[in-house]
């Protein structure tokens, strides 16, 4: 039985989403032929301390993005990371015990710190009994911390991102472009989305992200557009849910609110537009559902490439103010939805809904 260890971390939902997609893909492809374990070693090792660090990280990227941009660029300029993770001795000790217990055939890192810890723990290109695979979740703006490490393979979401590694001197034999490992649900047949019209409606999904202080105001303005049918996701944020519900009761145009849900694949498939941040998972899920995207928030560094990918492929647009979001929605549906039709045609060519299944087959073949 193939034994596969997947390592993730909660510093950005894209890592966890990719890790779950790979795990679920393996279970779907080989439910009896593989033993797969998924672990967030930071959470399991440091507990409350990890929760505190996550709060600080999210506060920095959302409230002081310029600081994070400087850190991100500093990391990208580093030639070597050897020794930089010595401070995580407790985590590395836990990882060593896990490797000894599980004896995995393949170790899959979906967070960039783990490959460097493996280098410190096992040595560069050491421990040949463990195949090392790095799954990169960012597009175009791929930080050097992802690839200046030892690995048997690097899995990339698209050719534009693979080009970054090739330019950095990574061997082409180590680079595989399967796509971002979205949930295997995206590979299943779904509802057919009819083009926007008076009969089919003009459906807009607003996925509120962590930087949500102005979200209720945007919800109110979107709800004031009589030509659209709006759905708003509020996640697990109880305070946000109360604010959005108050708006829903006071506007004349009805709209739907959704808590945290595993219905996102369905919502992306039935809506004509999605408004959200340029997170790696969100962008790739929108592509897998062929749902054009309006990016209304970008975290400097890792999300800049995701936003560029949307714009450069003409699969949506960037609108970082409320006025621009409203204008983009109206423009998308104007003139018999000419702009939306163009975006829709382009984004339908980009999605790789079977990526998690393709990655699972590859990992099982190692």
C-alpha positions in Angstrom: 0.0 0.0 0.0 1.3 3.4 -1.0 1.8 5.7 2.0 1.6 9.5 1.3 2.1 12.3 3.8 0.7 15.7 3.0 1.9 18.7 4.9 0.0 22.0 5.0 -0.4 25.1 7.2 -3.2 27.5 8.0 -1.4 30.7 6.8 -3.7 31.3 3.9 -6.6 29.1 2.9 -5.0 28.2 -0.5 -2.6 25.8 1.2 -5.3 23.9 3.0 -7.6 23.8 0.0 -4.9 22.4 -2.2 -3.9 19.8 0.5 -7.5 18.7 0.9 -7.9 18.5 -2.9 -4.9 16.2 -3.2 -6.1 14.0 -0.3 -9.6 13.7 -1.7 -8.2 13.0 -5.2 -6.1 10.1 -3.8 -9.0 8.7 -1.9 -11.2 8.8 -5.0 -8.6 7.3 -7.3 -7.4 4.6 -5.0 -9.7 4.2 -1.9 -8.1 0.8 -1.0 -4.6 1.1 -2.4 -3.2 4.1 -0.5 -2.8 5.3 3.0 -2.8 9.1 3.1 -2.4 11.4 6.0 -2.8 15.2 6.0 -1.2 17.2 8.8 -0.8 20.9 9.8 2.4 20.5 11.8 2.4 24.1 13.0 -1.1 23.7 14.5 -0.4 20.3 15.9 3.0 21.4 17.4 2.3 24.9 18.7 -1.4 25.0 19.4 -2.4 28.3 20.8 0.9 29.8 19.7 0.1 28.9 16.1 -3.4 30.5 16.4 -1.7 33.7 17.7 0.8 33.7 14.9 -2.0 33.2 12.3 -3.9 36.2 13.7 -0.7 38.3 13.5 -0.1 37.2 9.9 -3.6 37.9 8.8 -3.5 41.3 10.5 -0.3 42.2 8.8 -1.3 41.2 5.3 -4.6 43.0 5.6 -3.8 46.1 7.6 -0.2 46.7 6.8 0.2 45.3 3.2 3.3 47.4 2.5 5.2 45.7 5.4 4.3 42.3 4.0 5.4 43.3 0.5 8.8 44.2 1.9 9.1 40.9 3.7 7.9 39.0 0.6 10.4 40.7 -1.6 13.2 40.1 0.9 12.4 36.4 1.0 12.5 36.3 -2.8 16.0 37.7 -2.9 17.4 35.0 -0.6 19.8 32.6 -2.3 19.8 30.0 0.5 17.4 29.2 3.3 19.6 26.5 5.0 19.5 27.0 8.7 16.7 29.6 8.7 14.3 27.1 10.2 16.4 25.9 13.1 14.1 27.8 15.5 11.3 25.2 14.7 13.2 22.4 16.5 10.0 21.1 18.2 8.2 20.9 14.9 11.1 19.2 13.2 11.4 16.7 16.0 7.6 16.0 15.6 8.1 15.7 11.9 11.0 13.2 12.4 8.8 11.1 14.6 6.1 11.1 12.1 8.4 10.1 9.3 9.7 7.2 11.4 6.2 6.1 12.3 4.6 6.4 8.9 7.6 5.6 6.6 5.9 7.5 3.8 6.8 6.7 0.2 5.9 10.3 -0.8 6.1 13.5 1.3 4.0 16.3 -0.3 4.6 19.8 0.9 1.8 22.3 0.2 3.5 25.1 2.4 6.9 26.4 1.5 8.5 26.0 5.0 8.4 22.2 5.0 10.9 21.4 2.2 13.5 23.5 4.0 12.8 21.7 7.2 13.2 18.4 5.4 16.5 19.6 4.1 17.7 20.4 7.6 16.3 17.2 9.0 17.3 14.7 6.3 19.9 16.6 4.3 19.9 18.0 0.8 18.6 15.2 -1.5 18.9 12.9 1.5 16.6 10.0 2.6 15.9 8.6 -0.9 13.2 6.4 0.6 11.0 9.4 0.7 10.1 11.0 -2.6 9.7 14.8 -2.0 7.1 16.7 -3.9 6.4 20.5 -3.6 3.0 21.7 -4.6 3.2 25.4 -5.5 -0.1 27.2 -5.0 0.8 30.7 -6.4 0.6 31.9 -10.0 3.3 33.9 -11.7 4.6 35.6 -8.6 6.3 32.5 -7.3 8.6 33.4 -4.4 12.0 31.8 -4.3 11.2 30.1 -0.9 9.1 27.7 -2.9 11.9 26.3 -5.1 15.3 27.0 -3.5 15.1 23.7 -1.8 15.6 20.0 -2.5 12.7 18.2 -4.2 12.1 15.4 -6.6 9.3 17.2 -8.3 7.6 20.6 -8.2 3.9 20.7 -9.2 2.7 24.0 -10.7 -0.8 25.4 -11.4 0.0 26.7 -14.9 2.7 27.1 -17.6 3.3 30.8 -16.7 4.3 29.7 -13.2 6.4 26.8 -14.5 8.3 29.4 -16.5 9.5 31.1 -13.3 11.1 27.9 -12.1 12.7 27.2 -15.5 14.2 30.6 -15.5 15.5 30.1 -12.0 17.4 27.0 -13.3 15.2 24.2 -12.0 15.5 21.1 -14.2 12.6 20.7 -16.6 12.3 17.0 -15.6 11.4 18.1 -12.1 8.6 20.5 -13.2 5.1 19.1 -13.7 2.1 21.3 -14.6 -1.1 19.5 -13.6 -3.0 22.6 -12.4 -4.2 23.7 -9.0 -5.6 20.7 -7.0 -9.2 21.9 -6.6 -11.7 19.6 -5.1 -12.6 16.5 -7.2 -16.2 17.7 -7.1 -15.2 20.2 -9.9 -14.5 17.2 -12.1 -18.1 15.9 -11.7 -20.8 17.0 -14.1 -22.6 20.0 -12.8 -25.5 22.4 -13.7 -25.4 24.0 -17.1 -24.9 27.7 -16.8 -27.0 29.6 -19.4 -25.8 33.0 -20.6 -27.1 36.0 -18.7 -30.5 37.1 -19.9 -33.9 38.3 -18.5 -35.0 34.6 -18.4 -31.7 33.0 -17.0 -31.0 36.0 -14.8 -27.7 37.7 -14.1 -26.3 35.9 -11.1 -23.4 37.4 -9.0 -21.6 35.6 -6.2 -19.7 37.8 -3.6 -17.3 35.8 -1.5 -16.3 38.1 1.4 -12.7 37.6 2.4 -10.7 38.4 5.6 -10.3 42.0 4.7 -14.0 42.6 5.1 -14.4 45.9 6.9 -16.0 47.5 3.9 -17.9 44.4 2.8 -21.3 45.4 4.2 -21.2 48.7 2.2 -20.4 46.8 -1.0 -23.2 44.3 -0.3 -25.7 47.2 0.1 -24.5 48.7 -3.2 -24.7 45.4 -5.1 -28.1 44.7 -3.7 -29.2 48.0 -5.2 -28.5 46.8 -8.7 -31.9 45.7 -9.9 -30.6 43.7 -12.9 -28.7 41.1 -10.8 -29.4 38.2 -8.5 -26.9 38.4 -5.6 -25.6 35.7 -3.4 -23.2 36.6 -0.5 -21.0 34.2 1.5 -20.2 35.3 5.0 -18.2 32.3 6.1 -17.9 31.7 9.9 -17.8 35.4 10.8 -20.8 35.8 13.1 -20.5 39.6 13.3 -20.4 39.9 9.5 -23.4 37.7 9.2 -25.4 40.0 11.5 -24.4 43.1 9.5 -25.3 41.5 6.1 -28.6 40.2 7.5 -29.5 43.7 8.6 -28.9 44.9 5.1 -30.9 42.1 3.6 -33.9 43.1 5.8 -33.7 46.8 4.8 -33.1 46.7 1.0 -36.0 46.2 -1.5 -33.9 43.9 -3.7 -33.8 40.4 -2.2 -30.5 38.5 -2.1 -29.3 35.2 -0.6 -26.7 34.8 2.2 -24.7 31.7 2.7 -22.6 30.7 5.8 -19.5 28.5 5.5 -20.4 25.8 3.1 -19.0 23.0 1.0 -21.4 24.2 -1.7 -18.8 26.5 -3.3 -18.3 24.4 -6.4 -22.1 24.5 -7.1 -22.3 28.2 -6.4 -19.4 29.0 -8.7 -21.0 26.9 -11.4 -24.5 28.5 -11.3 -23.3 32.1 -11.0 -22.2 34.3 -13.9 -19.7 36.3 -11.9 -17.7 35.9 -8.7 -16.3 38.9 -6.7 -13.6 38.0 -4.3 -9.9 38.4 -3.3 -7.1 37.0 -5.6 -6.4 34.0 -3.3 -4.8 31.1 -5.1 -7.6 28.7 -4.3 -10.4 31.1 -5.1 -8.9 32.1 -8.5 -8.3 28.5 -9.5 -11.8 27.3 -8.4 -13.4 30.1 -10.4 -11.4 28.9 -13.4 -12.4 25.3 -12.8 -16.0 26.4 -12.7 -15.5 28.7 -15.8 -16.9 31.6 -13.7 -15.4 35.0 -14.7 -13.9 36.9 -11.7 -13.8 40.4 -10.5 -10.9 40.7 -8.1 -11.6 43.3 -5.4 -8.7 42.6 -3.0 -5.0 41.6 -3.6 -2.5 40.7 -0.9 0.9 42.0 -2.0 3.3 39.4 -3.2 1.7 36.0 -3.6 -1.7 37.2 -4.8 -0.4 39.8 -7.3 0.4 37.0 -9.7 -3.0 35.5 -9.4 -4.6 38.8 -10.2 -2.2 39.3 -13.2 -3.2 35.8 -14.4 -6.9 36.8 -14.5 -6.2 40.1 -16.3 -3.6 38.8 -18.7 -5.9 35.9 -19.8 -8.9 38.3 -20.1 -10.8 36.0 -17.8 -12.1 38.9 -15.6 -10.8 42.2 -14.2 -9.4 43.8 -11.1 -11.6 46.4 -9.3 -10.2 47.4 -5.9 -12.7 50.1 -5.0 -16.5 49.8 -4.5 -17.1 52.1 -7.4 -15.0 50.1 -9.7 -16.7 46.8 -8.6 -20.1 48.2 -9.4 -18.9 49.6 -12.7 -17.3 46.2 -13.6 -20.5 44.3 -12.9 -22.6 46.7 -14.9 -20.1 46.6 -17.8 -20.0 42.8 -17.8 -23.8 42.5 -18.4 -24.1 45.5 -20.7 -24.8 45.1 -24.5 -26.3 41.7 -24.2 -23.4 40.7 -21.8 -20.8 41.2 -24.5 -18.0 41.6 -21.9 -19.2 38.6 -19.9 -19.3 36.4 -23.0 -15.7 37.3 -23.8 -14.5 36.6 -20.3 -16.5 33.4 -20.2 -15.0 32.1 -23.4 -11.5 32.7 -22.1 -11.9 31.4 -18.6 -13.5 28.2 -19.9 -10.1 27.4 -21.6 -8.1 27.8 -18.3 -9.8 25.6 -15.8 -8.3 22.2 -14.9 -11.1 20.6 -12.9 -9.4 17.2 -12.9 -6.1 18.5 -11.5 -6.5 16.8 -8.1 -7.2 13.5 -9.8 -4.3 13.9 -12.2 -2.0 14.8 -9.3 -3.2 11.7 -7.3 -2.4 9.4 -10.2 1.1 10.9 -10.5 1.8 10.6 -6.8 0.6 7.0 -6.8 2.9 6.2 -9.7 6.0 7.3 -7.8 
